[in-house]
Amino acid sequence: MTQSRHSPTVGWTAGGGVEYAFMPKWTAKIEYLYLDFGNHSFIMNDAINVGASVTASTHQTVNVVRGGLNYHF
């Protein structure tokens, strides 16, 4: 099956984080991001059965958690 059309993905992001200084020049951090790209519908043409197609839809979301250590010069 091949996808019959392409379109850009647009969405929104929300998140937050905290950073904690545990020594004079060292900090630790953790961050969270939620990305939502909304609902998308698409049509795929069947390469084997010419003329046949499949319609599908999806809701795309992504959850990201990041952590890190920082040394401040």
URFENZI-V309633 format. One record per pair of residues at least 24 apart in sequence whose C-alpha atoms are under 10 Angstrom apart, sorted by the first residue. I is the first residue (numbers start at 1). GAP is how many residues later the second one is. Records with the same first field share a line. If there is no record, write none. Layout:
# URFENZI-V309633
I->GAP, GAP
This chain:
# URFENZI-V309633
1->42, 43, 44, 45, 46, 47, 48, 51, 52, 53
2->41, 42, 43, 44, 45, 51
3->39, 40, 41, 42, 43, 50, 51
4->38, 39, 40, 41, 42, 49
5->37, 38, 39
6->36
7->33, 35
9->28, 29, 30, 31, 51
10->26, 27, 28
11->24, 25, 26, 27, 28, 49, 50
12->24, 25, 26, 49
13->24, 48, 49, 50
15->48, 49, 50
16->49
17->48, 49, 50
18->49
19->48, 49, 50, 51
20->49, 50
21->48, 49, 50
23->48
24->47, 48
25->45, 46, 47, 48
26->43, 44, 45, 46, 47
27->41, 42, 43, 44, 45
28->39, 40, 41, 42, 43
29->37, 38, 39, 40, 41
30->35, 36, 37, 38, 39
31->33, 34, 35, 36, 37
32->31, 32, 33, 34, 35
33->29, 30, 31, 32, 33
34->27, 28, 29, 30, 31
35->25, 26, 27, 28, 29
36->24, 25, 26, 27
37->24, 25
